[in-house]
Amino acid sequence: MKSAIFITLSIAMGMLCLLPSDIYLPALPLIQQYFDSSTSLIQMTLSVFLLGTAASQFLIGPFVDFYNLKAIGIVSVTIFLIATLICAITTSIEVMIIARFFQACGAGFAAVISRAAVTKNYDSQKAAHVYLIMSPILAVSPAIAPVIGGNLSKFLGWRSVFIFIFILGILILIGIWKFFAVKQTSSPAKEDLHPFKIIKNYLDILRNKCFSGYLLTRCAVDASYFAYITASPFIFHTLGYSTIQIGNFYIIPIISFVGAAYLTKRLMDKYSKDLLMLIGLLISIFGGIVLYLIGITHYYYALQIILPAAIMTAGYGFTGSLSWTEAMAQFPASQSGSVSSLIGFFPLIAASLAAALVNILTHGSVSRLAIFMVILLSLATLILLKVIRFKTEKKQLKMNSDPYN
């Protein structure tokens, strides 16, 4: 029972990074109309959230390795709540952008804590299974969130979206206060938190070729996904669909992600994780090619965009979950905070850059969006192949050096 509550809270804390970026997607055109602002400025509310989440995860890692995670969690969610409330009441797009940054900081702190807490409380094998439970459940958030956001925006206005997030944050804060318990590690020596020591620790982690390979693979995959969720609401809006309809359009792709992640969990004991990730990337690339072929016809409707997107997200279900798990598995629990920070930081930087650039590069074109996504996924495939090659060579070298082989 305690384990179930702990995992539930860890998932809820992880959702704080996802929910605020997904739930208001159908409301973006309404927010743009309310503030009478440009599309680029409105999209900045998404990209700045991703950047803030990334920066906060980079900063918090070393503290998570040493200090009480429950206390840090309470502070993190409190920051998130204050910023969310400001988003709900502001009449200035500039204030919203700033508040979104601090909302992201609170969410980023909570996300690192949720991942590090799993590594600290469980052995590596159990932690891997917990991550594979968490990942598909977290993936449900992007499916449910736009539906909730679309309905709230239609009937109660776009501000109700942030009120909803605020209420959820209150529940998470109460849960952390009453139920969140993590095995305490030793207190840090003064030099452990020196900026140069922190940077050196991060660099040492990044020098691990397998870790960096899985990390970069995840970066490219996340950038591809966020390119889609940033550009697609405006594409659907241009085609004449309502906010509720736009919200519903994200259900099928995310269901395909959850199904693929569940299948991955069933297959991981039979097949190599690297092979499953590679299959996932090839599936995603195929979906991107189909989307491109549809886009160049210049005559399409929502379902013709959604179905290729669902193929792509099915591939993400293989690659996303396992790249996260394999990256965390490269280091012991004592470094889980720093490792979790890097896993959160770099993919979000990549995602925020993709979100900021996608409309500049694609100008609302479905075919150009598909090309952008396929390029990113092809890059991820090349990186993963390098990791596989490195591991194979390392294994072969070990076998050759074994005198009893």
Solvent accessible surface area in square Angstrom, and as a share of the most:
residue,aa,sasa,rsa
1,M,180,0.81
2,K,177,0.75
3,S,52,0.33
4,A,57,0.44
5,I,47,0.24
6,F,12,0.05
7,I,24,0.12
8,T,85,0.49
9,L,15,0.07
10,S,0,0.00
11,I,15,0.08
12,A,20,0.15
13,M,0,0.00
14,G,8,0.08
15,M,45,0.20
16,L,0,0.00
17,C,15,0.09
18,L,47,0.24
19,L,7,0.03
20,P,0,0.00
21,S,0,0.00
22,D,4,0.02
23,I,0,0.00
24,Y,1,0.00
25,L,1,0.01
26,P,0,0.00
27,A,0,0.00
28,L,1,0.01
29,P,5,0.03
30,L,54,0.27
31,I,1,0.00
32,Q,43,0.19
33,Q,118,0.53
34,Y,106,0.40
35,F,29,0.12
36,D,133,0.69
37,S,21,0.14
38,S,65,0.42
39,T,48,0.28
40,S,75,0.49
41,L,53,0.26
42,I,0,0.00
43,Q,12,0.05
44,M,87,0.39
45,T,1,0.00
46,L,0,0.00
47,S,9,0.06
48,V,23,0.13
49,F,0,0.00
50,L,1,0.00
51,L,73,0.36
52,G,0,0.00
53,T,0,0.00
54,A,0,0.00
55,A,36,0.28
56,S,2,0.01
57,Q,3,0.01
58,F,59,0.25
59,L,117,0.58
60,I,18,0.09
61,G,0,0.00
62,P,5,0.03
63,F,80,0.34
64,V,0,0.00
65,D,11,0.06
66,F,45,0.19
67,Y,97,0.37
68,N,74,0.38
69,L,7,0.03
70,K,69,0.29
71,A,53,0.41
72,I,27,0.14
73,G,0,0.00
74,I,36,0.18
75,V,89,0.51
76,S,1,0.00
77,V,0,0.00
78,T,52,0.30
79,I,55,0.28
80,F,0,0.00
81,L,11,0.05
82,I,105,0.53
83,A,3,0.02
84,T,0,0.00
85,L,75,0.37
86,I,67,0.34
87,C,0,0.00
88,A,3,0.02
89,I,115,0.58
90,T,11,0.06
91,T,106,0.62
92,S,35,0.23
93,I,13,0.06
94,E,100,0.45
95,V,65,0.37
96,M,0,0.00
97,I,21,0.11
98,I,104,0.53
99,A,5,0.04
100,R,0,0.00
101,F,70,0.29
102,F,105,0.44
103,Q,0,0.00
104,A,0,0.00
105,C,18,0.11
106,G,0,0.00
107,A,0,0.00
108,G,0,0.00
109,F,37,0.16
110,A,0,0.00
111,A,3,0.02
112,V,0,0.00
113,I,0,0.00
114,S,2,0.01
115,R,25,0.09
116,A,0,0.00
117,A,0,0.00
118,V,0,0.00
119,T,19,0.11
120,K,20,0.09
121,N,31,0.16
122,Y,42,0.16
123,D,99,0.51
124,S,91,0.59
125,Q,115,0.51
126,K,90,0.38
127,A,5,0.04
128,A,16,0.12
129,H,53,0.24
130,V,1,0.00
131,Y,6,0.02
132,L,1,0.00
133,I,63,0.32
134,M,1,0.00
135,S,10,0.07
136,P,16,0.10
137,I,77,0.39
138,L,15,0.07
139,A,10,0.08
140,V,47,0.27
141,S,3,0.02
142,P,10,0.07
143,A,8,0.06
144,I,88,0.45
145,A,0,0.00
146,P,1,0.01
147,V,36,0.20
148,I,50,0.25
149,G,0,0.00
150,G,0,0.00
151,N,55,0.28
152,L,34,0.17
153,S,5,0.03
154,K,116,0.49
155,F,141,0.59
156,L,129,0.64
157,G,30,0.28
158,W,18,0.06
159,R,65,0.24
160,S,16,0.10
161,V,0,0.00
162,F,1,0.00
163,I,74,0.37
164,F,70,0.29
165,I,1,0.00
166,F,49,0.20
167,I,97,0.49
168,L,47,0.24
169,G,0,0.00
170,I,60,0.31
171,L,108,0.54
172,I,7,0.04
173,L,39,0.19
174,I,89,0.45
175,G,9,0.08
176,I,0,0.00
177,W,166,0.58
178,K,126,0.53
179,F,107,0.44
180,F,3,0.01
181,A,71,0.55
182,V,28,0.16
183,K,133,0.56
184,Q,107,0.48
185,T,48,0.28
186,S,85,0.55
187,S,95,0.62
188,P,26,0.17
189,A,46,0.36
190,K,194,0.82
191,E,106,0.48
192,D,34,0.18
193,L,39,0.19
194,H,87,0.39
195,P,85,0.54
196,F,154,0.64
197,K,83,0.35
198,I,29,0.15
199,I,87,0.44
200,K,118,0.50
201,N,39,0.20
202,Y,6,0.02
203,L,83,0.41
204,D,61,0.31
205,I,0,0.00
206,L,50,0.25
207,R,161,0.59
208,N,45,0.23
209,K,133,0.57
210,C,14,0.08
211,F,0,0.00
212,S,24,0.16
213,G,6,0.06
214,Y,0,0.00
215,L,6,0.03
216,L,88,0.44
217,T,0,0.00
218,R,51,0.18
219,C,13,0.08
220,A,7,0.05
221,V,3,0.02
222,D,26,0.13
223,A,4,0.03
224,S,0,0.00
225,Y,35,0.13
226,F,15,0.06
227,A,0,0.00
228,Y,5,0.02
229,I,2,0.01
230,T,0,0.00
231,A,0,0.00
232,S,0,0.00
233,P,0,0.00
234,F,28,0.12
235,I,10,0.05
236,F,0,0.00
237,H,82,0.36
238,T,114,0.67
239,L,67,0.33
240,G,66,0.64
241,Y,51,0.19
242,S,51,0.33
243,T,19,0.11
244,I,35,0.18
245,Q,81,0.36
246,I,0,0.00
247,G,0,0.00
248,N,60,0.31
249,F,30,0.13
250,Y,7,0.03
251,I,58,0.29
252,I,76,0.38
253,P,3,0.02
254,I,8,0.04
255,I,106,0.54
256,S,28,0.18
257,F,29,0.12
258,V,41,0.23
259,G,42,0.40
260,A,8,0.07
261,A,1,0.01
262,Y,128,0.49
263,L,83,0.42
264,T,0,0.00
265,K,63,0.27
266,R,152,0.55
267,L,42,0.21
268,M,14,0.06
269,D,113,0.58
270,K,156,0.66
271,Y,113,0.43
272,S,63,0.41
273,K,56,0.24
274,D,16,0.08
275,L,80,0.40
276,L,4,0.02
277,M,0,0.00
278,L,34,0.17
279,I,69,0.35
280,G,0,0.00
281,L,1,0.00
282,L,97,0.48
283,I,54,0.28
284,S,0,0.00
285,I,28,0.14
286,F,118,0.49
287,G,0,0.00
288,G,0,0.00
289,I,81,0.41
290,V,40,0.23
291,L,0,0.00
292,Y,75,0.29
293,L,96,0.48
294,I,33,0.17
295,G,2,0.02
296,I,79,0.40
297,T,82,0.47
298,H,150,0.67
299,Y,183,0.70
300,Y,45,0.17
301,Y,114,0.43
302,A,6,0.04
303,L,82,0.41
304,Q,55,0.24
305,I,1,0.01
306,I,7,0.03
307,L,88,0.44
308,P,3,0.02
309,A,1,0.01
310,A,11,0.08
311,I,55,0.28
312,M,1,0.00
313,T,4,0.02
314,A,23,0.18
315,G,0,0.00
316,Y,8,0.03
317,G,0,0.00
318,F,15,0.06
319,T,1,0.00
320,G,5,0.05
321,S,1,0.01
322,L,0,0.00
323,S,1,0.00
324,W,16,0.06
325,T,4,0.02
326,E,23,0.10
327,A,1,0.01
328,M,10,0.05
329,A,63,0.49
330,Q,58,0.26
331,F,37,0.16
332,P,81,0.51
333,A,43,0.33
334,S,77,0.50
335,Q,49,0.22
336,S,2,0.01
337,G,0,0.00
338,S,0,0.00
339,V,1,0.00
340,S,0,0.00
341,S,0,0.00
342,L,0,0.00
343,I,11,0.06
344,G,5,0.05
345,F,36,0.15
346,F,64,0.27
347,P,5,0.03
348,L,23,0.11
349,I,47,0.24
350,A,23,0.17
351,A,0,0.00
352,S,1,0.01
353,L,95,0.47
354,A,4,0.03
355,A,1,0.01
356,A,48,0.37
357,L,77,0.38
358,V,0,0.00
359,N,28,0.15
360,I,106,0.54
361,L,93,0.46
362,T,2,0.01
363,H,132,0.59
364,G,37,0.36
365,S,30,0.19
366,V,3,0.02
367,S,13,0.08
368,R,122,0.44
369,L,1,0.01
370,A,0,0.00
371,I,80,0.41
372,F,32,0.14
373,M,2,0.01
374,V,29,0.17
375,I,105,0.53
376,L,30,0.15
377,L,0,0.00
378,S,42,0.27
379,L,90,0.45
380,A,0,0.00
381,T,14,0.08
382,L,109,0.54
383,I,27,0.14
384,L,0,0.00
385,L,79,0.39
386,K,146,0.62
387,V,8,0.04
388,I,47,0.24
389,R,165,0.60
390,F,61,0.25
391,K,67,0.28
392,T,83,0.48
393,E,91,0.41
394,K,125,0.53
395,K,137,0.58
396,Q,89,0.40
397,L,126,0.63
398,K,152,0.64
399,M,82,0.36
400,N,103,0.53
401,S,83,0.53
402,D,65,0.33
403,P,117,0.73
404,Y,204,0.78
405,N,118,0.61
